[in-house]
């Protein structure tokens, strides 16, 4: 997935209201991800802007926020998310704040078109497209025959609920036990 914009931004924490510098990446599919440093090793948070963003404000529109020391009010950014959550950011300059605002607004409202190497048509990028797998049709490897494309589906950790699986297993065990217990006592009745 292509990178739209990246750079250093100050982020205000929600609990202690302290400003901390993070490396932010805005991806082509509309996700904004921030890290503690520019090495991009530890993801602090990933926000799908296309589905969670309500409004983006910059500069003098952010009058209720105190900027970090040494920064101007014009370099502030406010990203209002669903459920009344606000992401409070501060860029290094006023121009950088306006550039971030325009990039965030574009990622929120405009569909993204990319070139698919297997087709001559342009297609929109689906949500979480960075997890797409491209299969080379010329290589089949051991265990595969021509004409059969292997499909690998990974478990999504955000969609898996182990509590539901355990509850369904207990329910299936109770139903099976009650059905088989009547069959066990059947010879005693006749």
C-alpha positions as CSV (number, residue, x, y, z in Angstrom):
1,X,0.0,0.0,0.0
2,X,1.3,3.4,-0.9
3,X,2.2,6.1,1.6
4,X,0.3,9.4,1.2
5,X,2.0,11.5,3.9
6,X,4.3,10.9,6.8
7,X,6.1,13.1,9.3
8,X,6.5,14.2,12.9
9,X,3.5,15.4,14.8
10,X,2.9,16.2,18.4
11,X,0.0,14.2,19.9
12,X,-1.8,15.2,23.2
13,X,-2.5,12.1,25.4
14,X,-6.1,11.7,26.5
15,X,-5.3,10.9,30.2
16,X,-2.5,13.2,31.3
17,X,-2.9,15.9,28.6
18,X,0.8,15.8,27.8
19,X,2.2,16.5,24.4
20,X,4.4,13.7,22.9
21,X,6.1,13.6,19.5
22,X,5.2,10.7,17.2
23,X,5.9,9.6,13.7
24,X,2.6,9.6,11.7
25,X,1.9,7.7,8.4
26,X,-1.2,8.3,6.3
27,X,-1.7,5.4,4.0
28,X,-3.5,5.3,0.6
29,X,-6.4,3.2,2.0
30,X,-7.3,5.9,4.6
31,X,-5.6,4.5,7.6
32,X,-3.5,6.8,9.8
33,X,-0.9,5.0,11.9
34,X,1.5,6.5,14.5
35,X,4.7,5.2,16.0
36,X,7.1,6.3,18.7
37,X,9.8,6.9,16.1
38,X,10.4,6.9,12.4
39,X,11.7,3.3,12.4
40,X,8.0,2.1,12.3
41,X,8.6,-0.9,14.5
42,X,6.0,-0.5,17.2
43,X,2.6,0.7,16.2
44,X,1.0,2.8,18.9
45,X,-2.4,3.1,17.2
46,X,-4.1,2.6,13.8
47,X,-7.2,4.6,13.0
48,X,-9.2,3.9,9.8
49,X,-10.1,7.5,8.9
50,X,-12.6,6.7,6.2
51,X,-14.9,5.1,8.8
52,X,-14.1,6.9,12.0
53,X,-13.4,10.5,11.1
54,X,-16.2,13.0,11.5
55,X,-14.3,16.3,11.1
56,X,-10.8,17.7,10.7
57,X,-9.9,21.2,12.0
58,X,-6.6,23.1,11.7
59,X,-5.1,26.4,12.9
60,X,-7.4,29.0,14.4
61,X,-10.4,26.6,14.2
62,X,-8.8,24.8,17.3
63,X,-9.4,27.6,19.8
64,X,-10.0,25.4,22.9
65,X,-6.6,23.6,22.8
66,X,-3.3,24.8,24.3
67,X,-0.4,24.1,21.9
68,X,2.8,22.6,23.2
69,X,5.7,24.8,24.3
70,X,7.3,26.6,21.4
71,X,4.5,25.9,19.0
72,X,2.0,28.3,17.6
73,X,-1.8,28.1,17.7
74,X,-1.8,28.0,13.9
75,X,0.0,24.7,13.8
76,X,-2.7,22.8,15.7
77,X,-4.9,20.0,14.2
78,X,-8.0,18.4,15.7
79,X,-9.3,15.1,14.2
80,X,-12.8,14.4,15.6
81,X,-13.6,10.7,15.6
82,X,-16.8,8.8,16.3
83,X,-18.0,8.4,19.9
84,X,-16.8,12.0,20.7
85,X,-13.1,11.0,20.7
86,X,-10.7,13.7,19.5
87,X,-7.2,13.2,18.3
88,X,-5.3,16.4,19.2
89,X,-2.2,17.0,17.0
90,X,0.3,19.8,16.5
91,X,2.5,20.1,13.4
92,X,5.9,21.8,13.2
93,X,4.5,24.8,11.1
94,X,1.3,26.3,9.9
95,X,1.9,25.1,6.4
96,X,2.5,21.6,7.6
97,X,-0.8,21.6,9.5
98,X,-2.7,22.8,6.5
99,X,-1.0,20.0,4.4
100,X,-1.9,17.4,7.0
101,X,-5.5,18.7,7.1
102,X,-5.9,18.5,3.3
103,X,-4.4,15.0,3.2
104,X,-6.6,13.8,6.0
105,X,-9.7,15.3,4.3
106,X,-8.8,13.7,0.9
107,X,-8.3,10.3,2.5
108,X,-11.7,10.6,4.2
109,X,-13.9,11.6,1.3
110,X,-12.3,10.6,-2.0
111,X,-12.1,7.0,-3.4
112,X,-8.6,5.7,-4.1
113,X,-7.8,4.2,-7.5
114,X,-4.8,2.0,-8.0
115,X,-3.6,-0.1,-10.9
116,X,-4.1,-3.8,-10.6
117,X,-1.3,-5.7,-12.3
118,X,-3.6,-8.4,-13.6
119,X,-6.2,-6.1,-15.1
120,X,-6.3,-3.1,-17.4
121,X,-9.0,-1.4,-15.4
122,X,-8.7,0.8,-12.3
123,X,-10.4,-0.4,-9.2
124,X,-11.1,1.1,-5.8
125,X,-9.0,0.0,-2.9
126,X,-11.0,-2.1,-0.3
127,X,-10.7,-1.5,3.4
128,X,-7.5,-3.1,4.8
129,X,-6.1,-3.6,1.3
130,X,-2.6,-3.7,2.8
131,X,-3.3,-7.3,3.6
132,X,-4.0,-8.3,0.0
133,X,-2.0,-11.2,-1.4
134,X,-1.0,-11.3,-5.1
135,X,-0.7,-14.8,-6.5
136,X,1.7,-15.5,-9.4
137,X,-0.2,-17.7,-11.8
138,X,2.9,-19.1,-13.4
139,X,4.3,-20.7,-10.2
140,X,2.4,-23.6,-8.6
141,X,5.0,-25.1,-6.3
142,X,4.8,-28.5,-4.7
143,X,1.3,-29.8,-4.0
144,X,-0.4,-27.4,-6.4
145,X,-1.6,-28.2,-9.9
146,X,-2.1,-25.8,-12.8
147,X,-5.5,-24.2,-12.7
148,X,-5.8,-24.3,-8.9
149,X,-5.1,-21.1,-7.1
150,X,-4.3,-21.5,-3.4
151,X,-6.2,-19.2,-1.1
152,X,-4.8,-18.5,2.4
153,X,-7.2,-17.0,4.9
154,X,-5.7,-15.8,8.2
155,X,-7.5,-15.3,11.4
156,X,-8.3,-11.7,12.1
157,X,-7.5,-11.1,15.8
158,X,-10.1,-8.3,16.0
159,X,-13.0,-10.4,14.7
160,X,-12.2,-13.6,16.8
161,X,-14.0,-13.9,20.1
162,X,-12.9,-16.8,22.2
163,X,-15.8,-16.3,24.6
164,X,-18.3,-17.0,21.8
165,X,-16.4,-20.1,20.8
166,X,-16.3,-21.4,24.4
167,X,-20.0,-20.7,24.9
168,X,-20.9,-22.5,21.7
169,X,-18.7,-25.5,22.7
170,X,-20.3,-25.7,26.1
171,X,-23.8,-25.5,24.5
172,X,-22.9,-28.3,22.0
173,X,-21.6,-30.4,24.9
174,X,-24.7,-29.9,26.9
175,X,-27.0,-30.8,24.0
176,X,-24.9,-33.9,23.1
177,X,-24.8,-35.0,26.8
178,X,-28.6,-34.6,27.2
179,X,-29.3,-36.5,24.0
180,X,-26.9,-39.4,24.8
181,X,-28.0,-39.7,28.5
182,X,-31.5,-40.7,27.5
183,X,-30.0,-43.4,25.2
184,X,-27.8,-44.8,28.1
185,X,-30.9,-45.3,30.3
186,X,-33.0,-46.8,27.5
187,X,-32.1,-50.5,28.3
188,X,-33.1,-50.1,32.0
189,X,-36.7,-49.1,31.1
190,X,-37.5,-52.3,29.0
